[in-house]
Every structure is written in structure tokens, then in C-alpha cells.
Amino acid sequence: MRVAFMHELKMAVTLGHQVVIQLHDGQMMTGLPKWGSAPDKVHLRTTEGAVWVKLDEIQHVTRIIPFGKSF
């Protein structure tokens, strides 16, 4: 089940891209993902603060790819 979104999540962490994560309960979160010491969770820095999200609670990941110049 995780295979569908893990590639996008790994790419976002590696490239420093933000993501929109949709959970199985319909909740959506936007933030910058980072890996931590827990292999079954991802750390997501959002505008409201940092949260840990269990990988098995994630239904879909959309990577936000920035275009244009970086400042």
C-alpha cells in the first residue's frame, strides 16, 4: 500500500520539496517532510508546527515542485 506514495515522499525529502499529505480519514496537511529515527513515521514541518505522521495513515502524497528562481 505504501509503495504508491513512498517514491514521491522520498523525492520530496531528498530535494527539499514541500508535500501535501492526505490521510485515510480525509485530513490534509501541507509541509516540509524529513525522516527521523522512527522508520514507520515521517516528520512534517507545517505552518502550525511540526507533527509526526505514521506512514500507514497516509493515503496519498502530492509533491509541490517549485518553479522559477530561488531567492
C-alpha positions as CSV (number, residue, x, y, z in Angstrom):
1,M,0.0,0.0,0.0
2,R,2.8,2.4,0.8
3,V,4.6,1.8,-2.5
4,A,2.2,4.2,-4.3
5,F,3.3,7.3,-2.4
6,M,6.8,6.4,-1.0
7,H,8.6,7.5,-4.1
8,E,7.1,11.0,-4.0
9,L,7.8,11.2,-0.3
10,K,11.4,10.1,-0.7
11,M,12.0,12.6,-3.6
12,A,10.5,15.4,-1.5
13,V,12.8,14.7,1.4
14,T,15.8,14.4,-0.8
15,L,15.1,17.6,-2.9
16,G,13.7,19.7,0.0
17,H,10.2,20.0,-1.6
18,Q,7.0,20.6,0.3
19,V,4.2,18.0,0.1
20,V,0.5,17.8,0.6
21,I,-0.3,14.6,2.6
22,Q,-3.8,13.2,2.5
23,L,-4.6,10.8,5.4
24,H,-7.1,7.9,5.3
25,D,-9.5,9.9,7.4
26,G,-9.6,12.7,4.8
27,Q,-7.4,15.2,6.7
28,M,-4.9,17.1,4.5
29,M,-1.6,18.6,5.7
30,T,1.0,20.7,3.9
31,G,4.6,20.9,4.9
32,L,8.2,20.0,4.6
33,P,8.9,16.3,5.2
34,K,12.0,15.0,7.0
35,W,13.0,11.5,8.1
36,G,13.6,10.8,11.8
37,S,14.8,7.9,13.8
38,A,11.4,6.1,13.6
39,P,11.2,4.1,10.4
40,D,7.4,4.0,10.4
41,K,6.9,7.8,10.6
42,V,7.7,11.0,8.7
43,H,8.3,14.3,10.4
44,L,6.3,17.1,8.7
45,R,7.0,20.8,9.4
46,T,3.9,22.8,8.8
47,T,2.9,26.4,9.4
48,E,1.1,25.4,12.6
49,G,4.1,23.4,13.9
50,A,5.8,20.1,13.5
51,V,4.0,16.8,13.5
52,W,4.9,13.1,13.2
53,V,2.7,11.2,10.7
54,K,2.6,7.4,10.6
55,L,3.3,6.0,7.1
56,D,0.3,3.6,7.3
57,E,-2.1,6.5,8.0
58,I,-1.1,8.2,4.7
59,Q,-3.3,7.6,1.7
60,H,-1.8,10.0,-0.9
61,V,1.3,12.3,-1.2
62,T,1.5,15.2,-3.7
63,R,4.9,16.8,-4.1
64,I,5.0,20.6,-4.6
65,I,7.7,21.3,-7.2
66,P,8.9,24.9,-7.2
67,F,9.4,26.7,-10.5
68,G,11.4,29.8,-11.2
69,K,14.3,31.4,-9.4
70,S,15.2,30.6,-5.8
71,F,15.8,33.7,-3.6
